Amino acid sequence: MKDLVKLIVTELVEDKDSVGIIVDENDGEVDIKINVAEKDKGRVIGRGGNIINSIRNIARACAVKEDVKVNIKI
């Protein structure tokens, strides 16, 4: 799941070297924190939050397969 989120975010941003993904796992719950350059935050969030919501939906679909709950934050 981490690799999938990193792949998607890396393709969206200009500064690909600044992309960092931090994963924290607790009792069936996975928290993923996305770190990007300040200038690229808008690209990841998207207009009205559409892009980040799509990333969350993809991660949740992947999480169902692993039987965990996933939360994504920027």
MIFI-554008 format. One line per 8 residues: their letters; for each residue x, z, y of C-alpha. Coordinates in steps of 0.1 Angstrom, whole numbers, plus 2048, in hexadecimal, padded with zeros to 3 digits. Last residue first. Layout:
<nodes>
a = X/Z/Y; ...
</nodes>
This chain:
<nodes>
ikinvkvd = 7FA/829/89A; 7E4/83A/880; 7D8/830/85D; 7C4/846/846; 7C2/83F/820; 7AC/84F/805; 7B9/84C/7E2; 7AD/83D/7C1
ekvacara = 7CA/824/7BE; 7B2/806/7BD; 79D/816/7D8; 7BD/819/7ED; 7C1/7F3/7EE; 79F/7EF/7FD; 7A7/80B/815; 7C7/7FA/81F
inrisnii = 7B5/7D9/826; 79A/7EB/83A; 7B4/7FE/84F; 7C6/7DD/857; 7A5/7CE/862; 79E/7EC/878; 7C1/7E8/887; 7BA/7C4/88F
nggrgivr = 798/7C9/89E; 7A1/7E6/8B4; 78C/7D8/8D1; 7A6/7BD/8D7; 7C3/7C3/8BF; 7D2/7E4/8B4; 7F2/7D4/8A5; 7F7/7BC/8C1
gkdkeavn = 7F0/7D6/8DB; 80A/7ED/8CC; 825/7D2/8CE; 832/7DB/8F1; 837/800/8E7; 84C/7F6/8C9; 83C/7FE/8A8; 836/81D/893
ikidvegd = 81A/81C/879; 80F/83D/86A; 800/83D/847; 7EE/85B/83A; 7E6/85B/815; 7CB/871/805; 7C8/879/7E0; 7D8/89C/7E3
nedviigv = 7F0/895/800; 806/877/806; 818/870/827; 824/84D/82E; 838/843/84C; 83B/81E/855; 853/811/86E; 854/7F0/881
sdkdevle = 86F/7EF/89B; 883/7D3/88A; 865/7BB/88C; 865/7BA/8B2; 84B/79F/8B7; 82F/7B0/8A4; 813/7A2/88E; 828/797/86F
tvilkvld = 838/7B9/86D; 816/7CA/86E; 809/7B7/850; 828/7BB/83B; 82B/7E0/844; 807/7E6/839; 80C/7D5/818; 82D/7E7/812
km = 81D/809/818; 800/800/800
</nodes>
